[in-house]
């Protein structure tokens, strides 16, 4: 038996968040148990943690963060991963991304 997996590598910048936010964010999910809304929530959680840090350091106004979050909730989640990630890139929510699909064999353990 095999499982289809999807690996996402998301590039963001540390313009306000510092050097730690410059690291690529890589995660892997089973394709059959993961959809674009899950991807939106996963990225939102990471960005929200970054916003909390930037707001607490005084580098971002909480109202600006709220406006960013409201717009992000309008991202298209009814299409493909590619559509969603491209929207994020075009709207400056991420700098770049790559996706890779592959199949893994499940062992009989």
Buried (B, 14 or more C-beta within 10 A) or exposed (E): EEEEBBEBBBBBEEEBBEEEBEEEBEBEBEBEEBBBEEBBEBBBEBBBEBBEBBBEEEEBEEEEBEEBEEEBEEBEBEEEBEBBBBBBBEEEBBBEBEBEEEEEEEEEE
